[in-house]
Amino acid sequence: MGGFEYLWAIFNLDFGYLFSVAIANLHWIFLFYAAGYFFSNGSAPLKRGLINFLLVATSIDIFLLTNFSIYTAGGLALLYFLRMPVLIYIEKSKGLSKYFTLAWLSTWFIAITIVALGM
């Protein structure tokens, strides 16, 4: 389920729907909280978990609207072969290591763009 359904429930003040979705998906709430804790080194797990959720929900909506998926053999190969050298370089350099998360997301969007344009 993408972000449009959640936004629609928020705009309609349908908190019963949001509560039922949250109760039915407690494992995902815990996993997004754990990812937020891991990516923020424990400093802001709720904020980072919410950001991770918004990224996933937005990606789902975009893929549903465009009938597109990067999860093909060529798309994943491009993503991994693009991501690994960039992340290794950024991880090894002293001044750029703070941009690791940005590089991770940037390689994702670059790979999506390349696959979408058919290159």
C-alpha positions as CSV (number, residue, x, y, z in Angstrom):
1,M,0.0,0.0,0.0
2,G,1.4,3.3,-1.0
3,G,1.4,6.8,0.5
4,F,-1.7,8.0,-1.3
5,E,-4.0,5.9,0.8
6,Y,-2.5,7.1,4.0
7,L,-2.7,10.7,2.9
8,W,-6.3,10.2,1.9
9,A,-7.1,8.8,5.3
10,I,-5.3,11.7,7.0
11,F,-7.2,14.3,5.0
12,N,-10.5,12.6,5.7
13,L,-9.6,12.3,9.4
14,D,-10.1,8.5,9.1
15,F,-8.0,7.7,12.1
16,G,-9.8,4.3,12.6
17,Y,-8.4,3.2,9.3
18,L,-4.9,4.4,10.2
19,F,-5.1,2.6,13.5
20,S,-6.2,-0.6,12.0
21,V,-3.4,-0.5,9.4
22,A,-0.9,0.2,12.2
23,I,-2.2,-2.7,14.4
24,A,-2.2,-5.0,11.4
25,N,1.4,-4.1,10.5
26,L,3.2,-3.8,13.8
27,H,6.2,-5.8,12.4
28,W,6.7,-3.1,9.8
29,I,6.5,-0.3,12.4
30,F,9.2,-2.1,14.4
31,L,11.3,-2.6,11.3
32,F,11.2,1.0,10.3
33,Y,11.9,2.1,13.8
34,A,14.9,-0.3,13.9
35,A,16.1,1.0,10.5
36,G,15.8,4.6,11.8
37,Y,17.7,3.6,14.9
38,F,20.5,2.0,12.9
39,F,20.8,4.8,10.3
40,S,20.8,7.6,13.0
41,N,23.1,5.8,15.4
42,G,20.3,6.0,18.0
43,S,19.9,9.7,18.0
44,A,16.6,10.2,16.2
45,P,15.1,6.8,15.4
46,L,11.5,8.0,15.0
47,K,12.4,10.8,12.6
48,R,14.6,8.5,10.5
49,G,12.1,5.7,10.6
50,L,9.4,8.0,9.4
51,I,11.7,9.3,6.6
52,N,12.4,5.7,5.5
53,F,8.7,4.9,5.5
54,L,8.0,7.9,3.4
55,L,10.7,6.9,0.9
56,V,9.3,3.4,0.6
57,A,5.6,4.6,0.3
58,T,6.6,7.2,-2.3
59,S,8.5,4.7,-4.3
60,I,5.6,2.3,-4.2
61,D,3.3,5.0,-5.5
62,I,5.7,6.1,-8.3
63,F,6.1,2.5,-9.4
64,L,2.4,1.9,-9.4
65,L,1.6,5.1,-11.3
66,T,4.3,4.5,-14.0
67,N,3.9,0.7,-14.2
68,F,7.7,0.5,-13.8
69,S,10.0,-1.6,-11.7
70,I,13.7,-1.6,-11.2
71,Y,13.6,-5.1,-9.8
72,T,14.7,-6.8,-13.0
73,A,18.0,-8.5,-13.6
74,G,19.4,-5.6,-15.6
75,G,18.1,-3.0,-13.2
76,L,19.5,-4.7,-10.1
77,A,22.9,-5.4,-11.8
78,L,23.1,-1.7,-12.8
79,L,22.2,-0.6,-9.3
80,Y,24.8,-2.8,-7.6
81,F,27.6,-2.1,-10.1
82,L,26.9,1.6,-9.8
83,R,26.5,1.6,-6.0
84,M,29.4,-0.4,-4.9
85,P,32.3,1.7,-6.3
86,V,30.6,4.9,-5.2
87,L,30.0,3.7,-1.7
88,I,33.4,2.2,-1.3
89,Y,35.0,5.5,-2.4
90,I,32.9,7.6,-0.1
91,E,33.4,5.3,2.8
92,K,37.2,5.3,2.4
93,S,37.5,9.1,2.1
94,K,37.6,11.1,5.3
95,G,35.7,14.2,4.3
96,L,33.0,12.5,2.3
97,S,32.1,9.7,4.7
98,K,29.3,11.9,6.2
99,Y,27.5,11.8,2.8
100,F,27.2,8.0,2.8
101,T,23.4,8.0,3.1
102,L,23.1,10.7,0.4
103,A,25.3,8.6,-1.9
104,W,23.2,5.5,-1.2
105,L,20.0,7.3,-2.2
106,S,21.6,9.1,-5.1
107,T,22.8,5.9,-6.7
108,W,19.3,4.5,-6.4
109,F,17.7,7.5,-8.2
110,I,20.4,7.5,-10.9
111,A,19.8,3.8,-11.5
112,I,16.1,4.3,-11.7
113,T,16.6,7.1,-14.2
114,I,18.9,5.1,-16.4
115,V,16.6,2.1,-16.4
116,A,13.5,4.3,-17.1
117,L,15.2,6.0,-20.0
118,G,16.2,2.6,-21.4
119,M,19.9,3.2,-21.6
